[in-house]
Amino acid sequence: MKKFLLLLAAAALTASMAQADAKSGQKVYLKTLKAKFGMNGTKFAAEHTVAEWEDLFANDAAGFIKEYSAKFPSAVPVLTNPEMKDKLQEVGDFAKEYGSDSGNVPSCG
């Protein structure tokens, strides 16, 4: 029983940490990328499925940077800025949390 409770507590902690990263990513998206991409967070996150977002944000977001640099050339300086490396992973957590097939809807417009 003790192992079960520890496992349950660990799962709850992991879920809350993932949610915190998604919230941080939502803030980063709204502050730095929304104007560049010209779409609100809901529309952005719905552009891909969760699995597609996972692929795009693998390898330090290489696929994301490539795809969104091609779509939005004015965003290249932001997307390739070394200071954005960790922040892009948070944006990835946001996108994965609210991907088109996740069933979740962000509270941002």
N, C-alpha and C positions, 0 to 999 in steps of 0.2 A: 504494500500500500504506500509506503514511504517513497519508493522508486517512482510509482505512478504520480504522486503529488509533485515530486521534483521534476519529472518529465513534463507535466502539465504547466508548472510554473515557468520552465524554460521555454516552452512553446509560446506561452503568453508574452513573455519578455521579448522573444524574437519577433513576434507579430507586432508588438508595440514599437520596437526599434525600426522595423521596416516601414511602418506607418509614419514615423517621425521623419525618415529619409524622404518619403514621398511628399510630405508637407514641405520640407526644405526645398525639394526639387520643384514643387509648385511655385514657391516664392521666387526661386532663381528664374524659372521660366517666365513668370509674370514681369519680373524686374528687368531681365536682360534679353530675352528672346521674343517675347510677344510682339513688340513693335517691329522687330526685324522680320518675323514670319507673317505678320498681319493676320493672326488668328488667335482666338482666345484659347485658354488651356484645355477646355472641353473638346474643341475641334482638333487641336493638336494631338491630344492623347488618343483620340479616336481614329487617327490616320493609319494606325497599324494594330495588329493583334498583339497580345502579350508576347507570344513566341517571336514575332517579327521584331518587336522592341528589344527583346533579349539579344537577338542576333545583331541588331544595329548598334547596341551599346557594348558588345563584346570587344575585347582588344582595345581598351581605352577609348571606346566610342568611335572607332575608326569608320565603321559603316554609317553611323549617324552623321559624322562630320562630312563624309563624302557625299551622301545623299542630300543633306540640307545645304551644303555649300553650293551644289549644283542648282538646287531649287531657288536658293536665296543668296546670290553672290554678295549682296551687301552685308551678309552675316558672317562672311569668312573671317574677318579680323577677330570677331568675338569667339567664334567656334574654334579657332586655332590658337587662341591666346593660352599660353601655358598656365596662367592663373585660373583658367576655366576647367582644367582637367578634372579636379575633384567635384566641382560644381556640375559638370556634365553627367557624372555618375549619379548625382542626386536627381537631375532632370530625368535620367533613365529610370530611376526608381519611381518617379512620378508617372512617367509614361507607361511603365509596366503595371503599376497599380491601377491605372485607369484606361488601359488599352481597350480597343473596340470590343473584344470578347470577354472582358473581365467582369462585366455586370456592375461595375462601380462607376459612379459619375462624380467628377470633382465639383467642388463648390466654387469654381472660379469662372469668370466670364471674360 
